[in-house]
Amino acid sequence: MYLSVYSEYFKTMFMGEFQEKNQEEIVLEEVDYADILELLAVIYPTDSPVTEGNIETILKLADRFIMPKILEKCKKALNCSSKMKASLKLWLAQRYNFADLQIEYAQQYKSVEDVKKLKAEPEYASLDVKTRALIFDSITS
């Protein structure tokens, strides 16, 4: 039941008219046990921090299970991260619809040389047209 406080997905599952409501055990398909433990550590009882090491896992699960408070916690951690590659931060901001961070991170690219370096990163291939347009706007203004 504690999960339903943080997650619309689990709130619906536990409080709605679904068969899972009365089950003692629920199998979560395609979710790694260690990843769920990582998510649980972030919300209960230790309130573990979101770090560069776990942010991608936590974001993926928070998005899947509709956990806005945890997504916000991840957004803050992403914005405070100084060790994470700029290209990864940009891609994560795009992937999880953190529009303000997406704009901020795109504006870090100021020259053609910066974009050439970005194109060498694996995340570049996953950047959508909107993100690439933000980068283009940044280097042309």
C-alpha positions as CSV (number, residue, x, y, z in Angstrom):
1,M,0.0,0.0,0.0
2,Y,2.9,2.4,0.7
3,L,3.7,2.4,-3.0
4,S,0.3,3.8,-3.8
5,V,1.3,7.1,-2.0
6,Y,4.0,7.6,-4.6
7,S,2.6,5.9,-7.7
8,E,-0.6,6.3,-9.7
9,Y,0.1,2.9,-11.2
10,F,0.1,1.2,-7.8
11,K,-2.7,3.3,-6.4
12,T,-4.9,2.1,-9.3
13,M,-3.7,-1.5,-8.8
14,F,-4.3,-1.6,-5.1
15,M,-7.3,0.7,-4.7
16,G,-9.1,0.1,-8.0
17,E,-11.2,-2.8,-9.2
18,F,-8.3,-5.1,-10.3
19,Q,-7.7,-8.7,-9.3
20,E,-4.3,-7.6,-7.9
21,K,-6.0,-5.7,-5.2
22,N,-6.6,-8.9,-3.1
23,Q,-3.4,-10.8,-4.0
24,E,-0.6,-11.2,-1.4
25,E,2.0,-11.2,-4.2
26,I,2.1,-9.4,-7.5
27,V,4.6,-10.2,-10.2
28,L,6.0,-7.2,-12.1
29,E,6.8,-8.3,-15.6
30,E,10.1,-7.2,-17.1
31,V,11.4,-5.5,-14.0
32,D,14.7,-6.5,-12.4
33,Y,14.5,-7.3,-8.7
34,A,17.6,-5.2,-8.0
35,D,16.1,-2.2,-9.8
36,I,12.9,-2.5,-7.7
37,L,15.0,-2.6,-4.5
38,E,16.9,0.5,-5.7
39,L,13.6,2.3,-6.2
40,L,12.2,1.2,-2.9
41,A,15.4,2.5,-1.2
42,V,14.8,5.9,-2.7
43,I,11.2,6.1,-1.2
44,Y,11.2,3.9,1.9
45,P,12.4,3.7,4.7
46,T,15.9,5.1,4.1
47,D,15.0,7.8,1.6
48,S,18.3,7.0,-0.2
49,P,19.5,9.7,-2.6
50,V,19.2,9.6,-6.4
51,T,22.7,9.5,-7.7
52,E,24.6,9.4,-11.0
53,G,24.8,5.7,-10.4
54,N,21.1,5.0,-10.0
55,I,19.4,7.8,-11.8
56,E,18.7,6.0,-15.0
57,T,17.2,3.0,-13.2
58,I,15.1,5.2,-10.9
59,L,13.9,7.4,-13.9
60,K,12.9,4.3,-15.9
61,L,10.8,2.9,-13.0
62,A,9.4,6.2,-11.9
63,D,8.2,6.8,-15.4
64,R,6.8,3.3,-15.9
65,F,4.9,3.3,-12.5
66,I,3.7,7.0,-12.8
67,M,5.6,8.4,-9.8
68,P,5.7,12.2,-10.1
69,K,7.4,12.8,-6.8
70,I,10.2,10.5,-7.6
71,L,10.5,12.0,-11.1
72,E,10.9,15.4,-9.5
73,K,13.5,14.0,-7.2
74,C,15.4,12.6,-10.2
75,K,15.0,15.9,-12.0
76,K,16.7,17.8,-9.1
77,A,19.4,15.2,-8.9
78,L,20.0,15.4,-12.7
79,N,20.3,19.2,-12.5
80,C,22.8,19.0,-9.5
81,S,24.9,16.3,-11.2
82,S,28.4,17.6,-12.0
83,K,30.0,14.3,-13.0
84,M,27.4,13.1,-15.6
85,K,28.2,13.6,-19.3
86,A,26.4,16.6,-20.8
87,S,25.1,14.4,-23.6
88,L,23.6,12.0,-21.2
89,K,22.0,14.7,-19.2
90,L,20.5,16.2,-22.4
91,W,19.2,12.8,-23.5
92,L,17.6,12.1,-20.1
93,A,16.0,15.5,-20.0
94,Q,14.5,14.8,-23.4
95,R,13.5,11.2,-22.6
96,Y,11.7,12.2,-19.4
97,N,10.2,15.4,-20.7
98,F,12.1,17.8,-18.4
99,A,11.6,20.6,-20.9
100,D,13.3,23.3,-18.8
101,L,16.4,21.2,-18.4
102,Q,16.3,20.2,-22.0
103,I,16.5,23.8,-23.0
104,E,19.2,24.6,-20.5
105,Y,21.4,21.6,-21.5
106,A,21.0,22.3,-25.2
107,Q,22.2,25.9,-24.6
108,Q,25.5,24.5,-23.3
109,Y,26.4,23.8,-26.9
110,K,27.8,27.1,-28.2
111,S,29.8,26.2,-31.3
112,V,30.1,23.8,-34.2
113,E,33.1,22.2,-32.4
114,D,30.8,21.5,-29.4
115,V,28.3,19.9,-31.7
116,K,31.0,17.8,-33.4
117,K,32.0,16.5,-29.9
118,L,28.3,15.8,-29.1
119,K,27.9,13.9,-32.4
120,A,30.7,11.5,-31.3
121,E,28.7,10.6,-28.1
122,P,26.3,7.6,-28.3
123,E,23.4,9.6,-27.0
124,Y,23.5,11.8,-30.0
125,A,21.7,9.2,-32.2
126,S,18.8,9.2,-29.8
127,L,18.2,13.0,-29.7
128,D,15.0,14.0,-31.4
129,V,14.4,16.8,-33.9
130,K,13.2,19.2,-31.2
131,T,16.4,18.7,-29.2
132,R,18.6,19.1,-32.2
133,A,16.7,22.3,-33.1
134,L,17.3,23.6,-29.6
135,I,21.0,22.9,-30.1
136,F,21.0,24.6,-33.5
137,D,19.3,27.6,-32.0
138,S,21.9,27.8,-29.3
139,I,24.9,27.8,-31.7
140,T,23.3,30.3,-34.1
141,S,22.3,32.9,-31.5
